[in-house]
Each structure stands twice: as structure tokens, then as C-alpha cells.
Amino acid sequence: MDWIRDLIAPGSTTIASTLILYSFVIAAGIFLGKLKILGVSLGVTFVLFVGIIMGQFGYVVDENILKFLREFGLILFIFSIGLQVGPGFFSSFKHGGVVMNGLAVLGVGLSVIIALGIYYFGNITDKSALVGVMSGAITNTPGLAAAQQAVTQMQGGAEAANVMAQGYAAAYPLGVVGIILSMFVVKGIFSIKVPDEVKSIEEDAQNSQLKPFLLTIKVTNKLIDGRTLLQLHDVINCNFVVSRMMTPDGNIIIPKSTTQINCDDFLLIVCSATDADRFRAVLGTEETMDWQTTRTPVYSRRILITKSEYNGITLGSLRLHNGYRLNATRVNRAGVDLLATPNLRLQMGDRLTVVGDLDDIERLAARLGNSMKRLNQPNLITIFVGIILGIILGSINIGFGMKLGLAGGPLVVAILLSRFGYKAKLVTYTSSSASLLLRELGICLFLASVGIAAGKGFGDVVFSIRGMWWVIWGFVITVVPLITIGIIARKRYKINFLSIMGLFSGGCTDPPALAYATGSTGNDQPAVAYSTVYPLTMFLRVVAAQALILALP
């Protein structure tokens, strides 16, 4: 039975015992992370706490193996995060997201200012502990990872990294609680009633500029009679698509730019909801017609883009009408419908809604791929090329002795690849399941490594006067910035409370708080706000944590 003892005994550093230790820490951490306390769960972060407990019991890992698994897990996690947020990183500044992102940036800045105040005027003079407490207070694991990677390059870096992990673990639980508590505080200050906020969102939904809006118009304006669709674009200066057209004799056609519009024609128009009134004013009256049940040789189908050669090309370059006698009305990307404008760049995984003859639709589908099986194959070349480029970028001295490191480099490269990778013929599409597996595997390896390394002496440090102040200052770093930006968002910009809840969750990159917000309101508006501010905030949190380590004496 000695072989069993060698596998599970504390202090064993064999490959087999290391694999068993990591497997147990990750499995137990994920299981316990699913348990809810007052409706809130800590999620995968519980892996860190299980690792700390095992470290307390004397379990260790060979130093070189631990470093490799920690850094490799970090790179996988950070790179997958970059691929996820990249497409929305630049577009998050559009469609009213400037204010939300500005408030999120203010929250990041306030967190850093408070941390600096604690360092110079408070009682946390160890910069590693301070950054760990700040990362835990804002529940930002990538920030902890970036700071740990930066500190390991310094003298005594291993010990400093462990202290940082201890500070993170001490501040994290109240960090989650503080985010939710801040929601209650803002709600109480302004006497907000959630049902009224939900009703307001539902009433404003029709004004959305992102979701395509369909309406049927009967042409009654004689000044439009005889004009072509191209001329109509000049009259109504906005993006729109005329999907189908029915003439007075009941004949349904797919119009093209040279098609003439006559009085008593019926037009099925796809446009932005805010532009719908223009068509009512210029063309005629809005009618109710079920185009799906109308007897017609014209059909509507969705085509999945799965061939890499069409990644990044514009929709107009497909020349659908001239080559296939088809009209594109919408493009669905990651569950969001986009208006099919000629300059819209397509991506792998997009679902293109077209109307026309079935044979023509089949020809286009064969050209674009339309194969779910092809999407199930992960693009490993792009992932590992990106990791190589990220490590190279992270190793470059960008000035003042600062480097992006193994966290910042892959993050920046992943963001750029997901947005501009098509120019280098790199396909960055990854299925949701593959992306989630990559991200979760990476963060679990990282958290398990950090926890096991930090476990020795954790109790003596945290359950002391020093640890008590870590918890107190972490709570301050959590609630003060959130309540401040919450008051500004509501009082100055009149932002809906559900969006503020999403702003809080996204500003701290905290999924448990988002789960509480969506679950307690029964609405997905918090998730919309979360996704708006998450990309920029994630980037700034990572950079801020690393900058503090490199800048503070």
C-alpha cells in the first residue's frame, strides 16, 4: 500500500501525485463554487481556496512544474479572454457605449487612486499585498495574474507572488458581496423600483438602433412613383434593405437597385427601428402582411458562413443580386442581428439571412460553406500563432523598464487578431464550447497553482491584524468607486438601474454579480451593459495591476 501513500501523501512531488493533486483541487473547487450562499456563488474562483487549503495541509508541487502550469494556464486564459472581448473592444465605444465605458474607466481610476492612498497613507506598505487586495476587491483574476507575472521577474518574486495571492484571497469574498451591496445602496438612495425600470426598458426596446426592424409599406406617394431603389436611397439617406416587393397584380419579386417603385406596390423593408418613420413619411402607409404565408416562389433562409476565405470580406463583395438573384436582409452574429449593409464585414460563424429562389439559395450556401461540422473544428493554428506573437510582444521593453509580460502580451495580440486577423488570413472563430473549455482549463490551472503555492502560512497571515486590514481596505476599494459611479450614472446621465447593475458587474469583471443581477430582475439588460464595458475594463484592470507593481517602490 506504499504506492497509495506516495500518491496522496503531503510532500510528494512525483508526476503522478502532482496530477492527482491538481485534479482534486480543480474538481473540488468547481463543485464547491457552484454552491450558492444567499443566491450568490463564487464560481471557478473557489479553486483558489481549495488550493490554499491543500497547501495549508502541506501539499506541494515541484517548483518548475508549478511555474509551468501556472504560466501556461495564465496564457490560455488570457488569450481566450482576448479572443472573446476583441470583436466588441472597438465597437463598445459606439451605440451609446461611450458614457458607459467612461463611467467604467472612472471606476478603474478610483480603485487605483484609493489603492495608492492606502499605500502612502494607510497601513499596507507591501505593494504585492496591496495589488493582491485590489485585485481581490474588484474580483479580477486576470489582473492578479498579470501582476504576479510581473513580480516574478523581480528579486524575491516567488514570495511576493504568494503574498499577492493571499491578499487576493482575503479580499475576494467581500468583493463579491460589496458589488451586490453597492447595487442595494444606489437603489435605496434613488428609491428605485425594479419593475418600473424593467417596464422602461421594454418601452424603449423599439428604439433600438442595433436590431433590424421589419415593416411593410404600401407605396401611396405619387412623387415616388417610377423611382428606382437606388434613387430611393438618395431620398431616404439611411441604411436599409428592400427584402421583397409585391406588385399590384400580386407578383412577388426580389428587387435590385434598378427596380422601379410604383404606387400600390408593397415593400418589405428591413431597417433600423429609429428610421422606420422616414419610410412611413416618404413612401406611404404601413400595412400588416404575413409574407411567410403568402404564396410565392420567394423563400427566406439562413446560411452559415463556414469557409475561411470569406472571413473579413464585405457583404457587398458577394454581389448577391447580380450573381444569385438574392437579397441579404440580416446577419446574425453571436446571437445579435445586424443590418445587412454592403460594407459590413463578415466573420466565420455569421448566419446570413437571404431571400430568393430555393435553387439560388442552395448555390450560395454551397459557396459559403453552411457546414456546422466545419465550425466544430478548432482553429489551433491561430491560437498558437497568437500565443507566440503574444509572448514576443510581452517580452519587449515598452519603456521605463515595463513589459506587457505573459499576461498583457497575449491579451493585446488576441484582441487585435480577433478584430483584424482576417487581413492575415487567420480565422479566429472558435465555437462557444471550445472557447469556454480553453478559458476554464486555463483559469483552473492558474488558480490551482496560485492556491497551492500560497497555502503555506496562509492562515497565520490572513487571520491576524494584518489580514483584517486587508479585508477592510479591500471592501473600501470595492464599494467606494462603485457607489460613486452609480450616483453619477443615475443622477447625471439618468441611466436605467438595470444597466447600472450590469455596469457594476462588468466594471469589476464579476460573473457572480452579473448572475445575481439578471436573476433578480428577470431581464437581460444587465448582461447588455456588462458586455458593453467588459472589454475595455478587462484590459485596463490587467494593465493597472501590472503598472502598480512596476511603478511603486
Order of alpha helices (4+ residues) and beta strands (2+ residues): alpha-alpha-alpha-alpha-alpha-alpha-alpha-alpha-alpha-beta-beta-alpha-beta-beta-beta-beta-alpha-beta-beta-alpha-beta-beta-beta-alpha-alpha-alpha-beta-beta-alpha-alpha-alpha-alpha-alpha-alpha-alpha
